[in-house]
Amino acid sequence: MELRQLQHFLAVLETGSFHGAADQTGLTQQAISRSIKKLEQELGVTVLERKARTRHKVTATASGRILIPRAQVMLAEAAAFQNEIKDYQGTGSNIVRVGATPAEARTLVPRIISAFTDKYPETRVQVIIDQGQKVLENISSGVHDLAICSEPRGGITHGYKAEKIVKNQSIFVARSGHPLAKKSRLKIEDLATFGWVSAGLFEHTIFEFIRIFNDAQLKHPFHALETTSTELAIKSIEDNDYVALMPTLLAHDSILSGSLCRLKMSRHVSDTWSSMMVSRSHSPLNQMTAAFRDTAREISLNFDAEAAM
């Protein structure tokens, strides 16, 4: 079994077809088919099957589904080994590959990068921002070596090494000049008449929003804006009499600058969760990624998330 066969196998599943895999890899469709056939012969099982009248015409068999995470791990390990050898030989590109979820990317990650690049100016940091599950998938597949992300509601599964670094929770926010900004002991009914902004797919906040209005036996309020762009959401709140429920990390800098404020509720018991550093449990970090991790630890110790809470 060869690594390139595993690459071809995953490419077929990602694109949904042999033709798509050929385009992705720069090979012919026949070459991809031969590679998969040889892989199946060596494993003694069928790993792909063609299905008619589905969005993806080619899917994994039961054996193929077992192979997927193992193929991802093997390819990630091979890439990590190549990077480590290049670093050892002094020929590496000195790239730290980081995945981040939106709230952490807005406040925590820029501080870590600034401190890290001060220490290691020759090292390039690559950051890809995505939703939590995708960030974790990219850790498994080797796209990222380290993630700074919100703790999943279901927790971290096996195969990952996770370290909690900053506490987080959901808070109600509005612009500092909002009619409710200087009032205290607000009830959820007081907020329900204003337009709301839904900022990104923050799993914890979405579930809490639903719970709050269900507990109050209130109809869910009108959403003036729903967006996956955290910057657009915050700018819209700053410029209008909207309200929002969002993670403290997302609102942190805007509250400290005075453009947003935390609304003072009479009662709001919020669940807390953590921002985490996550890596592959079976794969040691290379030298520069380990240095980035250590910098993240230093910054998180000094990061005052409580200032916005």
C-alpha positions in Angstrom: 0.0 0.0 0.0 1.4 3.4 -1.0 0.7 6.8 0.4 -0.4 8.1 -3.0 -3.1 5.4 -3.2 -4.5 6.8 0.1 -4.3 10.3 -1.3 -6.3 9.2 -4.4 -8.8 7.4 -2.2 -9.5 10.5 -0.1 -9.6 12.7 -3.2 -12.3 10.5 -4.7 -14.4 10.8 -1.6 -13.8 14.6 -1.2 -14.8 15.3 -4.8 -17.4 12.6 -5.1 -16.1 11.1 -8.3 -13.0 9.7 -10.1 -13.2 12.6 -12.5 -13.1 15.1 -9.7 -10.2 13.3 -8.1 -8.3 13.4 -11.4 -8.8 17.1 -11.7 -7.7 17.6 -8.0 -4.5 15.5 -8.3 -3.6 16.4 -11.9 -3.8 12.8 -13.1 -6.0 11.1 -15.6 -9.2 9.4 -14.5 -7.8 6.1 -15.6 -4.7 6.6 -13.4 -7.0 7.2 -10.4 -9.1 4.1 -11.2 -5.9 1.9 -11.5 -4.6 3.3 -8.2 -7.9 2.6 -6.3 -8.1 -0.9 -7.9 -4.6 -1.7 -6.8 -5.3 -0.4 -3.3 -8.4 -2.7 -3.0 -6.5 -5.7 -4.3 -3.8 -5.1 -1.7 -6.3 -4.7 1.1 -8.5 -7.5 -0.1 -11.7 -5.4 0.3 -13.7 -2.9 -1.8 -13.4 0.6 -0.4 -15.5 2.6 -2.8 -18.9 2.1 -4.4 -20.8 4.0 -7.1 -24.3 5.1 -6.2 -26.8 6.3 -8.7 -29.1 9.3 -8.1 -27.1 10.8 -5.2 -25.2 14.1 -5.0 -21.9 12.2 -4.7 -21.9 9.3 -7.1 -19.0 7.6 -5.4 -19.1 6.8 -1.6 -17.1 4.8 0.8 -18.1 1.2 1.6 -18.2 0.0 5.2 -14.5 -1.0 4.8 -13.8 2.3 3.2 -15.3 4.2 6.2 -12.9 2.3 8.4 -10.0 3.3 6.2 -10.8 7.0 6.1 -9.5 8.1 9.5 -6.5 5.8 9.2 -5.6 7.2 5.8 -5.8 10.7 7.1 -3.6 9.8 10.0 -1.0 8.1 7.8 -0.9 11.0 5.4 -0.6 13.6 8.2 2.2 11.6 9.8 4.1 11.4 6.6 3.7 15.1 6.0 4.8 15.9 9.6 7.9 13.6 9.2 8.8 15.4 6.0 8.5 18.8 7.7 10.6 17.6 10.6 13.4 16.3 8.4 13.4 19.6 6.5 13.6 21.5 9.7 16.5 19.2 10.9 18.3 19.7 7.7 17.7 23.5 7.7 15.7 23.3 4.5 12.3 23.7 6.0 9.9 26.5 5.1 9.4 27.5 8.8 5.6 27.5 8.6 3.3 27.1 11.6 -0.1 25.9 10.4 -2.9 26.9 12.7 -6.6 26.4 12.6 -8.9 28.8 14.6 -12.6 29.3 15.3 -14.0 32.9 14.7 -14.2 34.1 18.3 -10.6 33.0 19.1 -9.4 34.4 15.7 -10.7 37.9 16.5 -9.0 38.4 19.9 -6.7 35.6 21.2 -4.9 34.5 18.0 -3.7 38.0 16.9 -2.1 38.5 20.3 -0.4 35.1 20.1 0.9 35.8 16.6 2.2 39.2 17.6 4.2 37.8 20.5 5.4 34.8 18.5 6.6 36.7 15.5 8.5 39.1 17.8 10.5 36.0 19.0 10.7 34.2 15.6 10.6 36.8 12.8 11.7 34.3 10.2 8.8 32.0 10.8 5.6 32.4 8.8 2.3 31.7 10.5 -0.6 30.3 8.4 -4.1 30.7 10.0 -7.3 29.2 8.5 -10.5 30.2 10.2 -13.4 27.8 10.2 -16.2 26.3 12.3 -15.2 24.0 15.2 -15.9 20.6 13.6 -14.0 21.5 10.4 -11.0 22.8 12.4 -10.8 19.5 14.2 -11.2 17.5 11.0 -8.3 19.6 9.5 -6.2 18.6 12.6 -6.8 15.0 11.8 -6.1 15.3 8.1 -2.9 17.3 8.7 -4.1 20.6 7.2 -3.4 22.2 10.7 -0.7 21.2 13.2 -2.4 23.1 16.0 -5.8 24.6 16.6 -7.0 27.5 18.8 -10.7 26.8 19.1 -13.8 26.8 21.2 -14.4 23.6 23.2 -17.0 21.4 21.3 -20.3 20.8 23.2 -19.7 17.1 22.9 -16.1 17.4 24.1 -12.9 16.3 22.4 -12.9 12.7 21.1 -10.0 10.3 21.0 -7.1 11.1 18.7 -6.7 14.7 19.9 -4.6 16.2 22.6 -6.5 19.2 24.1 -5.5 21.9 26.6 -7.9 24.5 28.0 -6.4 28.0 27.9 -9.2 30.7 28.4 -12.7 30.6 29.9 -15.6 31.8 27.7 -19.3 32.4 28.0 -22.2 34.0 26.2 -23.2 37.6 27.0 -25.8 40.1 25.8 -24.2 43.1 24.0 -25.3 46.3 22.3 -23.7 49.5 21.2 -22.6 51.9 24.0 -25.3 54.4 23.0 -28.1 51.9 22.9 -31.3 52.8 24.8 -30.7 49.9 27.1 -27.0 50.5 27.6 -27.3 52.3 31.0 -30.2 50.4 32.4 -29.8 47.6 34.9 -31.7 44.5 35.9 -33.0 44.0 32.3 -35.3 41.1 31.5 -35.3 39.1 28.4 -38.6 40.7 27.5 -36.8 44.1 27.3 -34.5 42.8 24.6 -37.1 41.0 22.6 -38.5 44.1 20.9 -35.1 45.1 19.3 -33.6 43.7 16.1 -31.1 41.0 16.8 -27.9 40.0 15.1 -26.8 36.4 14.8 -23.0 36.4 14.5 -21.5 33.2 13.1 -22.2 29.6 13.9 -21.2 29.7 17.6 -22.5 26.4 18.8 -22.7 27.2 22.5 -24.4 30.6 21.9 -27.0 29.2 19.5 -28.1 26.6 22.0 -28.2 29.1 24.8 -30.2 31.6 22.7 -32.9 28.9 22.1 -32.9 27.9 25.7 -33.3 31.4 27.0 -36.3 32.3 24.9 -37.9 28.8 25.4 -37.5 29.1 29.2 -39.1 32.6 29.1 -41.9 31.2 26.9 -41.3 33.9 24.4 -41.4 33.8 20.6 -37.9 34.0 19.2 -37.2 37.6 18.2 -36.7 39.1 14.8 -33.2 38.7 13.4 -32.3 41.9 11.5 -29.0 40.3 10.4 -27.7 36.8 10.2 -24.1 36.5 9.0 -21.1 34.2 9.4 -18.8 37.3 9.3 -17.9 38.4 12.8 -16.6 41.8 11.6 -19.9 42.6 9.8 -21.9 41.5 12.9 -20.0 43.7 15.3 -20.0 46.7 12.9 -23.7 46.4 12.5 -24.3 46.3 16.2 -22.0 49.3 16.7 -24.0 51.3 14.1 -27.6 50.3 15.0 -29.8 49.7 18.0 -29.4 45.9 17.6 -28.7 43.5 20.4 -26.9 40.2 20.2 -25.9 37.2 22.3 -22.2 36.3 21.6 -19.1 34.8 23.2 -17.1 37.1 25.5 -14.1 36.5 23.4 -15.8 37.8 20.3 -17.0 41.0 22.1 -13.9 41.4 24.3 -12.0 44.1 22.3 -15.0 46.1 21.3 -16.1 46.3 25.0 -12.7 47.4 26.1 -12.6 50.1 23.4 -16.0 51.3 24.4 -17.8 50.7 21.1 -20.0 47.9 22.6 -21.2 47.3 26.1 -22.4 44.3 28.0 -26.1 44.6 28.9 -26.9 44.3 32.6 -29.4 41.5 33.0 -31.4 40.8 36.1 -30.9 37.1 35.6 -28.8 35.3 33.1 -27.1 32.1 34.1 -24.7 31.3 31.3 -22.9 28.0 30.7 -19.1 28.4 30.5 -16.8 26.7 28.1 -13.1 27.0 27.3 -11.0 28.1 24.4 -8.6 25.2 23.7 -5.3 24.3 22.0 -5.8 21.1 20.1 -3.2 18.9 18.3 -3.0 15.3 17.1 -2.4 13.0 20.1 -0.2 10.6 18.2 2.1 13.2 16.5 4.6 15.3 18.3 4.7 19.0 17.4 7.7 20.2 15.4 10.0 22.8 16.9 8.3 26.0 15.6 4.7 24.7 16.3 5.8 23.8 19.9 7.2 27.3 20.2 3.8 28.7 19.0 2.0 26.5 21.6 4.3 27.8 24.4 3.6 31.4 23.3 -0.1 30.7 23.3 0.2 29.5 26.9 2.0 32.7 27.9 -0.6 34.9 26.2 -3.6 33.1 27.6 -2.3 33.4 31.2 -2.2 37.2 30.7 -5.4 37.5 28.7 -8.1 39.1 30.7 -11.3 37.7 29.3 -13.0 38.6 32.6 -12.7 42.3 31.5 -15.6 41.8 29.2 -17.7 39.6 31.5 
